[in-house]
Amino acid sequence: MMTKKILFLCTGNSCRSQMAHGWANALKLPEFEFYSAGIERHGINPHAVKVMLEAGVDISDHQSQLLSEFDNIEFDLIFSVCDKASKTCPNNIGSAKMICHQFDDPPALALNITDPERQLDCYRAVRDQIQQWISQLPRQLAGI
């Protein structure tokens, strides 16, 4: 049986796509390989790493990668987790089906908050929304 390749795409591959990638790997679905990439490379957001670790998922070894770094991989499905990425995604994504499921940007939500714990709460809220969505992933992927 050939494994299906699933990509989580975001603008900078620093936060939302990394969280989705981490949650998807935590499902331990052997028939799927999960990846994450960005239209740009912003580096891994340390707050994203921290709140994921709080939930028991370690993404500290993830790398922020560009979509172009995966030109040699034929994805079966691409989930865009932010609107900007789905609008600016290059057209050369092969035969992959793209599905947009937008989540708020935690750094933008936390931008005008001065209390560090309340800033982290923005990341936690989005982390939990992504976890809820990813928990439905096996059913979504059943047909591909």
N, C-alpha and C positions, 0 to 999 in steps of 0.2 A: 504494500500500500504506500503510495506516495504522500508525503506530508504536504499540507497546504500551507502557503506562506501568507501571513497577515501582517500588514504594516499599519502602525499608528503614526499619523502625520500631523504636525503642528508647525507653527511659524518657526520657532527657534530650537525645538527639540530639547527644551530645558526643564519643562514642568509637566504639562498635561499629557503629552504623548509619552513621557517617561513614566508617569504614574499608571497610565493605561497599560503600557508594556509590562511594568512590574506586576500589576494585578493579573494580567493575562497569563504571565509565566507562573504565577502562584496557583492558577487553576490546574496546572500539570496535565495538559491535554496532549498526549503523545502524537496525535495526528496533525498537530499544528506547530508551526514555527512562527514566533512573534518577533517583530522588529519595530523600531521607532526611528523616525528621522524628521528633519525640519527643512523648510525652504531656505532657512538661514541657520547658522550654528551659533547659539548663545551660551553654550556651556551648561552643565547640570546645575540647576538651582538648589543651593544647599537647604533651603526651607522645604523644598519638595522631598529631598532625601530624608530630612529629619521627620516630617510627618508620616512618610511612608514607613519608616523604621518604627515609629510609635505604633503603627498598625500591624507590625510584624513582617513587613516586606522590605527587604534590603535592595535598594537600587543604587547604592554607593559605587558600584563597579561599572555602572552604565556610562557610556560615552555619548556626548552630543554629536550627532552625525547629520550630514547633509543627504538629502534624497538622492543626489547624483552619485553618492558612494555606493548605491545599490543598483546601478544601471545594469549589472549582470544578473540580477535576480528578477525572475518573473513572478510577481505577486498575484495571488488569487483574489485578494480583497484589500482595499486600502480604506481605513477609517480616518477621516480628517476630524480632529477633535477641536478645531477652531475654524471660524469662518474665513479668516484671512488665508489660511493655508489652502483651503478648498478653492478659493478664488484665484490664487496665484500659482497653484500647482501646475507644473509643466504638463503638456499634453502627451508626453512620451512615457506614459506609465504602462504601456503595453495593453494587454487585454483585461487588466484588473478592473473590477467593479469598484467605484468609489462611493462611499457612504459618508455623509457629513453628520456628525453628532457633536454639536457645539457645546463647549463648557466655558464658563467664565474664566478669565485669566487671573490667577491668584496674585501675581505681582501688581496688576492693575487694581485689584480689589483692595490690596494692602497699602497702596501708594500713599494715601493721606492719613494713615493711622500711625501714631507715634508709639503706642504701647506694643512692645515686641510679642507679647502673648496674644494680643488681639490680631496682630498681623498673622501669626501662625494660625489663628482660627479661620482666616480666609483660605489658607492652604488646606486646612483640615476639612472645611466644608466642600471644597472642590474634590479633594481626595475621596471623600465619602460618596459624592455623586458619581464619580468615575467608578468606584468599587461597585456601587449598585448596578450601574450600567454593564460593567464587565461580568458581573455575576449572571447576567442574562445571555452572555456571549455563546455558551454552548448551544443554546436553542437557535440563536441567530446564525450560527455557523453550520448547523445541521444540514442545510441544503446546498452547501457549496462543494 
